[in-house]
Amino acid sequence: MATSHRARNTATRKPVKPKPSASSDTAKDAPLNFKVSADFRREFKTYAAQHNKKLNQLLYEAFAALKAKDAG
């Protein structure tokens, strides 16, 4: 029995270029790994999702705000 779904040819698709991140001034992003409590992780991810932000974007913005507060 024939199916109505056509096989997708992924070889002809254009590769998706990554969007520039908040750290676009750096040549290459580097991993940053550390542990936080499960409650903090859940709250951080929920906040990011509710504000339509990626986790690294939220971290960049929070760090920039902290530096600005300390400088002022």
C-alpha positions, 0 to 999 in steps of 0.5 A: 500500500502506498503512503501519502507521505513523500520522503524528504530529501535533506541533502538538497536543503540549505543549511540553517545559519545560526543567528548571531548571539548577544556575544557576537563580538567574540569569534567563537562561543565557548561552553560555560558549565556549572551546577545550580539547584533544580529549583533555580534551573526550573525558574531560570528556564521558565523565565526565559521561555515566558520572555521568549529568550534563549538561556544564554541570552538571559544570562548575557543580559543578567550579567550586563545588568549586574555590571551596570549596577555595580558600575553606577 
